[in-house]
């Protein structure tokens, strides 16, 4: 059972003020390739899973930005952690659908 939701907005500084979208696409690819449940939204992506695993994915996303040549990265992160009852995107948003 998932015990956490982590939402991340990654903002890489790009070489010569270039378009950040290809970098952001690569960051989302790290999430996709991780196998965790996720939802891409216009300004952030939310992942569902074990807190330790999700934070490791955030680390990999930042490392990928460096591999692509980003000199620095801002990662804005929100964490919902519920080890007792678990955490689910569907459960938190079902009343709005």
C-alpha positions as CSV (number, residue, x, y, z in Angstrom):
1,X,0.0,0.0,0.0
2,X,1.2,3.5,-0.9
3,X,2.0,5.6,2.1
4,X,2.8,8.9,0.4
5,X,2.0,11.3,-2.4
6,X,4.8,13.5,-3.6
7,X,4.2,16.4,-6.0
8,X,7.1,17.9,-7.8
9,X,7.7,20.9,-10.0
10,X,11.2,20.8,-11.4
11,X,12.6,24.1,-12.8
12,X,16.0,23.6,-14.4
13,X,18.2,26.5,-15.3
14,X,19.1,25.9,-18.9
15,X,22.2,26.7,-20.9
16,X,22.0,30.2,-22.5
17,X,18.4,30.6,-21.4
18,X,17.1,27.8,-23.6
19,X,13.7,26.2,-23.6
20,X,13.3,24.2,-20.3
21,X,10.5,22.0,-21.7
22,X,12.8,19.3,-23.2
23,X,14.5,19.1,-19.7
24,X,11.1,18.8,-18.0
25,X,10.0,16.1,-20.4
26,X,13.2,14.2,-19.4
27,X,12.4,14.7,-15.7
28,X,8.9,13.2,-16.3
29,X,10.5,10.3,-18.2
30,X,12.4,9.5,-15.0
31,X,9.0,9.2,-13.2
32,X,7.5,7.1,-16.0
33,X,10.4,4.7,-16.1
34,X,10.3,4.3,-12.3
35,X,7.0,2.4,-12.5
36,X,5.2,4.3,-9.8
37,X,1.7,5.6,-10.2
38,X,1.7,9.2,-11.3
39,X,-0.4,12.0,-12.8
40,X,1.1,14.9,-14.9
41,X,-0.6,18.2,-14.3
42,X,0.1,21.6,-15.9
43,X,2.4,22.9,-13.2
44,X,3.5,19.8,-11.3
45,X,3.5,16.0,-11.4
46,X,2.2,13.9,-8.5
47,X,3.5,10.4,-7.7
48,X,2.0,7.8,-5.4
49,X,4.0,5.2,-3.5
50,X,6.4,4.6,-0.7
51,X,7.9,7.8,0.6
52,X,11.5,6.5,0.5
53,X,11.1,5.4,-3.1
54,X,9.4,8.6,-4.2
55,X,12.2,10.8,-2.7
56,X,14.8,8.6,-4.5
57,X,12.9,9.4,-7.8
58,X,13.2,13.1,-7.0
59,X,16.9,12.7,-6.5
60,X,17.2,10.8,-9.9
61,X,15.2,13.6,-11.6
62,X,17.7,16.2,-10.4
63,X,20.7,14.1,-11.4
64,X,19.2,13.7,-14.9
65,X,18.9,17.5,-15.2
66,X,22.7,17.7,-14.4
67,X,23.4,15.0,-17.0
68,X,21.6,17.1,-19.6
69,X,23.8,20.1,-18.7
70,X,21.5,22.2,-16.4
71,X,23.9,24.2,-14.1
72,X,21.3,24.3,-11.3
73,X,17.8,23.1,-10.6
74,X,15.0,24.2,-8.3
75,X,12.7,21.4,-7.2
76,X,9.5,22.5,-5.4
77,X,8.1,19.5,-3.6
78,X,4.9,18.8,-1.6
79,X,4.7,15.6,0.5
80,X,1.6,14.0,1.9
81,X,2.6,11.1,4.2
82,X,0.1,8.8,5.9
83,X,1.8,5.7,7.2
84,X,-1.2,4.5,9.1
85,X,-4.0,4.7,6.5
86,X,-2.0,5.0,3.3
87,X,-2.2,7.7,0.6
88,X,-4.0,7.6,-2.7
89,X,-4.5,10.3,-5.4
90,X,-7.9,8.7,-6.2
91,X,-9.1,8.8,-2.6
92,X,-8.2,12.4,-2.2
93,X,-9.8,13.6,-5.4
94,X,-12.8,11.3,-5.9
95,X,-15.3,13.8,-4.5
96,X,-14.4,16.2,-7.3
97,X,-15.0,13.8,-10.1
